[in-house]
Amino acid sequence: MLDHLALLVPGVTTAQEVHADHVLEPLWDDIVQYAPRPSGSRAVNAITTEVVQDDELLTAIRGRRPEAPLLLLCALVFADSRIDAAVRELLTGVHG
């Protein structure tokens, strides 16, 4: 998943292109942020008019920073209640 996220180009890659990547589905819209394409573009709907917005997660992944996997795990915990439940059950104790 890190390799797929590293290929996203902020301001260029569209939501439609991210959605077509089956490795990132079904959480593609929960871990990737989008912004409207700069004015002057001629797209017909939101999925083609929105482009990937840069954030700390994508910056860390592109830079191959050591904290990138941890940031991705945090994003996935926020994005999916099943992952959140697994982390709470398996990685935390009674006192946190």
N, C-alpha and C positions, 0 to 999 in steps of 0.2 A: 504494500500500500504506500509506503514511503517513496518508492521509486515512481509510482504513478503520480503522486502529489508533486514530486520534484519536477515533473514535466509541465505543470500548469504555469502559464505565463500571465502574470497579473496584467490586466488591461487589454489582453489579447484573446486568451482562451475564453470561449463562451460557455454559458451554462449548458447549452445543448451539447457541446463537446465533452464536458464533464459528465453529463448524464449518460452519454453513449459509452463511457468507460465502465464496463461491468465489474471491475475490481472495486471501484468506489461506490457502486450502488449497493444497498439502498440508502446509504448515509451521505451521499454526495451533497445533498442540500443542507445537511446539518453540520458538516465539518469544513465546508468551503463557503466563504462569504462572497457576495456578488454586489456589483455596483452598476448603474446604468452605463451603457456604452457612451463614449463621448458624442456630443451632438453632431449631426451631419450624417450619421449612419442610416442605412436604409433597411432595417430589419423589420419583419412583420409581426413578431410577437415577443413576449417578455423573455422566453428562453433563448432567443437569438439576440436580443438587445442587451442582455446583461452579461457582463464579463467578470472574470475572477478578480477579486479585490485582494491586494496583498495584506498579509497579517503576520504576526509573530511566528505562527506555526509554519506557514509556507517559507518564510525567510530562514527559519532554522533548518528546515528540510533541504532547501536549495544550498545552504551553506554547509551542509553535512555536520551541523553542530551536534555535540554529544547529547544535548537535552531534547533533540527532535523526537525520538521515540516516546519519551515521557510526555511531551506536549501533545503528541498524537493520542496517547492513551487517555489523557485528560479530556481531549476533544471528544473521543469516543464515549467516555463515561457520561459526559453531558448530553451526547447525541442519542444514546440508546439506553433505555431503562434496564434492559437485560444485562448489559455490560456493567452498569452501575450496581445492579443486584449481585452479580458475580464478584465484583471488587469488594463490596461490603461484606459478603459472606466469607470469601476466601482470604482476603488480604487484611481485614481489620478484626480486632478483638473486641472484647466487651468495653474496653476503655478507649477505643478509637484505634 
